[in-house]
Amino acid sequence: MSLHLQSEVSLKAFNSFGVEVGARLFAQAHNDDEVREALRLAESHDLPLLVIGGGSNLLLTRDVEALVLRMASRGIRILEDDGERVLVEAEAGEPWHPFVLWSLEQGLNGLENLSLIPGTVGAAPMQNIGAYGVELKDLFVGLTALDRQGGELRDFSLDECAFAYRDSLFKREAGRWLILRVRLQLSRVAALRLDYGPVRQRLAAMGIEAPTASDVSRAICAIRSEKLPDPAELGNAGSFFKNPLVSNAVAERIRAEHADLVGYPAGEGLLKLAAGWLIERAGWKGFRDGDAGVHRLQALVLVNYGQASGEQLLALARRIQADIQARFGVELEIEPNVL
């Protein structure tokens, strides 16, 4: 047996909220064979298999009666390179931000706006990660996943993944597909996305007039570091709520009472509201109840000040959701996976 199976393991170090819960069984898979072995072991112990990456998009509210499998596979390779377009494949267990830095070191453009996002490569397609005007789907070519139902490997194209805002086929069919490898098309020719004001402002503050992809990455890392707490210092899962999509009519109703409403066009007749603005305007920014709180600098981030349980963090989230619904008539959707 190559897979090292452990019993009754604390998951505190494996979720970025730092919530103390236990796993009935725990293992780390470094290759496809160990993934298959984990599936067999889970079945033999009559337990479900819960797959995690960096644990940065997860809120655990109780002990996990499952075999928790952490994807620890490593490997990045260039599959095709025509001098301009470069097809890159990365294993699911690769940490996301180091992968972004690797691409920049190779002179490849495209991932710079997704710098400093926590988690792993394999988790990125689950919710179609995005930041500062770029989403994973903009660079995505394909992935290889294991079908837990039949045990076969399947390659998915862009269209087959059904990507949407913080959503995908793999999130909607949670528990069926286990992502093993992801393929992205990057470029040796820069096509920088500087649409979001804070990025241009930070580059200007850095004295950079003709930015490179690496410059954009550094600017975004600086912005994110100021706005989002480091999970190693303060437990959190980044943005806890999705930015809600509303009709222009709803947006205008809110703007009639709040002229400074923050929103972005999101297709015909739709506006994407800034969830952080809604939460801050409702007075939740910096709120704390025991060790569960809302970050003092970014209202979109729930934090664990030390000993908060998953139940306490979820209860706080529910209170915020109810208040935003009552004040603005807008429903906030939780972004992390809640277990």
Residue pairs with C-beta under 8 A, 6 or more apart in sequence:
1 37
2 33
2 34
2 37
3 27
3 29
3 34
3 37
3 38
3 41
4 27
4 28
5 25
5 26
5 27
5 41
5 67
6 25
6 26
6 27
7 24
7 25
7 26
8 22
8 23
8 24
9 22
9 23
9 25
9 26
9 68
10 20
10 21
10 22
10 23
11 19
11 20
11 21
11 22
11 23
11 26
11 55
11 60
11 64
11 68
12 18
12 19
12 20
12 21
14 52
14 55
14 68
14 70
15 21
15 52
15 55
15 56
15 58
15 59
15 60
16 54
16 55
16 56
16 58
16 118
16 231
16 235
16 236
16 237
16 238
17 58
17 59
17 60
17 231
17 235
17 236
17 237
17 304
17 308
17 310
17 313
18 231
18 235
18 304
19 59
19 60
19 61
19 235
19 304
19 308
19 309
19 310
19 313
20 307
20 309
21 60
21 61
21 62
21 63
21 64
21 310
22 63
22 64
23 50
23 63
23 64
23 66
23 67
23 68
24 47
24 63
24 64
24 65
24 66
24 67
25 41
25 42
25 45
25 47
25 66
25 67
25 68
26 67
26 68
26 69
26 70
27 34
27 38
27 41
27 67
27 68
27 69
27 70
28 34
28 69
28 70
28 71
28 72
29 35
29 37
29 38
29 69
29 70
29 71
29 72
29 73
29 93
30 72
30 73
30 74
30 93
31 73
32 146
32 153
32 180
35 69
35 71
35 146
35 178
35 180
36 146
36 151
38 49
38 67
38 69
39 49
39 146
39 148
39 151
41 67
42 48
42 49
42 66
42 67
42 69
45 67
47 65
47 66
47 67
48 65
48 66
48 67
48 175
49 66
49 67
49 69
49 148
50 64
50 66
50 67
50 68
50 69
50 339
51 69
51 70
51 71
51 178
52 58
52 68
52 69
52 70
52 71
53 70
53 71
53 92
53 93
53 119
53 120
53 122
53 123
54 95
54 96
54 118
54 119
54 120
54 123
56 118
56 119
56 123
56 231
56 237
56 238
57 119
57 123
57 126
57 127
57 237
57 238
57 335
57 336
57 337
58 237
58 336
58 337
58 339
59 237
59 310
59 313
59 314
59 334
59 336
59 337
59 338
59 339
60 310
60 339
61 309
61 310
61 311
61 314
61 338
61 339
62 310
62 311
62 339
64 339
70 93
71 92
71 93
71 120
71 122
72 93
73 91
73 92
73 93
73 94
73 122
73 180
74 91
74 93
74 94
75 90
75 91
75 94
76 88
76 89
76 90
76 91
76 94
76 99
76 102
77 88
77 89
77 90
78 86
78 87
78 88
78 106
79 87
79 88
79 89
79 183
80 86
80 87
81 87
83 188
84 187
84 188
84 189
85 185
85 186
85 187
85 188
86 106
86 108
86 185
86 186
86 187
86 188
87 141
87 183
87 184
87 185
88 103
88 108
88 183
88 184
88 185
88 186
89 181
89 182
89 183
90 99
90 121
90 181
90 182
90 184
91 121
91 122
91 180
91 181
92 120
92 121
92 122
92 123
92 179
92 180
92 181
92 182
93 120
93 121
93 122
94 120
94 121
94 122
95 119
95 120
95 121
96 114
96 117
96 118
96 119
96 120
96 121
96 123
96 124
96 129
97 115
97 116
97 117
97 118
99 111
99 121
100 111
100 112
100 114
100 115
100 217
101 115
101 217
103 110
103 111
103 186
104 111
104 112
104 213
104 214
104 217
107 188
108 186
108 187
108 188
108 213
109 186
109 187
109 188
109 189
109 190
109 191
109 192
109 213
110 134
110 138
110 139
110 184
110 185
110 186
110 187
110 191
110 213
111 139
111 184
111 186
112 192
112 213
112 214
112 216
112 217
112 220
113 131
113 132
113 133
113 134
113 193
113 199
113 216
113 220
114 129
114 130
114 131
114 134
114 136
115 216
115 217
115 220
115 221
115 224
116 220
116 221
116 224
116 225
117 124
117 129
117 131
117 238
118 231
118 238
119 129
121 182
122 179
122 180
122 182
123 179
124 136
124 182
125 136
125 140
125 143
125 161
125 163
125 168
125 170
125 179
125 182
126 168
126 170
126 171
126 179
127 166
127 167
127 168
127 171
127 335
128 135
128 136
128 137
128 163
128 164
128 165
128 166
128 167
128 168
129 135
129 136
129 166
130 136
130 165
130 166
131 220
131 224
132 193
132 195
132 196
132 198
132 199
132 220
133 193
133 195
133 196
134 193
135 163
135 165
136 163
136 184
137 158
137 161
137 163
139 184
139 185
139 186
140 158
140 161
140 163
140 182
140 183
140 184
140 185
141 157
141 158
141 183
141 184
141 185
142 155
142 156
142 157
142 158
142 182
142 183
143 155
143 156
143 161
143 179
143 180
143 181
143 182
143 183
144 153
144 154
144 155
144 156
144 179
144 180
144 181
145 153
145 154
145 156
145 170
145 177
145 178
145 179
145 180
146 152
146 153
146 154
146 177
146 178
146 180
147 153
147 154
147 176
147 177
148 175
148 176
148 177
148 178
149 176
153 180
154 177
156 169
160 169
161 168
161 169
161 170
162 168
162 169
162 172
165 242
165 245
165 272
166 242
166 335
169 177
170 177
170 179
174 337
190 212
190 213
192 211
192 213
192 216
194 200
194 203
194 211
194 216
198 223
199 216
199 219
199 220
199 223
202 219
202 220
202 222
202 223
203 211
203 215
203 216
203 219
206 215
206 218
206 219
208 215
208 219
211 219
226 297
227 297
227 298
228 236
228 238
228 295
228 298
228 301
229 236
229 295
229 297
229 298
229 301
229 303
231 237
234 295
234 303
234 304
234 305
235 303
235 304
235 305
235 306
235 308
236 295
236 301
236 302
236 303
236 304
237 302
237 335
237 336
238 301
238 335
239 275
239 276
239 300
239 301
239 335
240 300
240 301
240 302
240 317
240 334
240 335
240 336
241 275
241 279
241 300
241 317
241 320
241 321
241 332
241 333
241 334
241 335
242 275
242 332
242 333
242 334
242 335
243 272
243 273
243 274
243 275
244 272
244 273
244 275
244 278
244 330
244 331
244 332
244 333
245 266
245 270
245 271
245 272
245 273
246 263
246 270
246 271
246 273
246 330
247 269
247 270
247 271
248 269
248 270
248 271
250 271
250 329
250 330
251 261
251 263
251 271
251 273
253 329
254 261
254 273
254 328
254 329
254 330
255 261
258 281
261 273
261 277
262 273
262 274
262 277
263 271
263 272
263 273
263 274
264 271
264 272
264 274
265 271
265 272
266 272
273 330
275 300
275 332
276 298
276 299
276 300
277 299
278 324
278 327
278 328
278 330
278 332
279 285
279 294
279 299
279 300
279 320
279 324
279 332
280 299
282 320
282 323
282 324
282 327
282 328
284 294
284 299
284 320
284 323
285 294
285 295
285 296
285 298
285 299
286 293
286 294
286 295
286 296
287 293
287 294
287 316
288 294
288 305
289 312
289 316
290 305
290 307
290 308
290 312
291 304
291 305
291 306
291 307
291 308
291 312
292 302
292 303
292 304
292 305
292 308
292 312
292 313
292 315
292 316
293 302
293 303
293 305
293 308
293 316
294 301
294 302
294 303
294 316
294 320
295 301
295 302
295 303
302 313
302 316
302 317
304 313
310 338
314 338
317 334
320 332
321 331
321 332
321 334
324 330
324 331
324 332
325 331
325 332
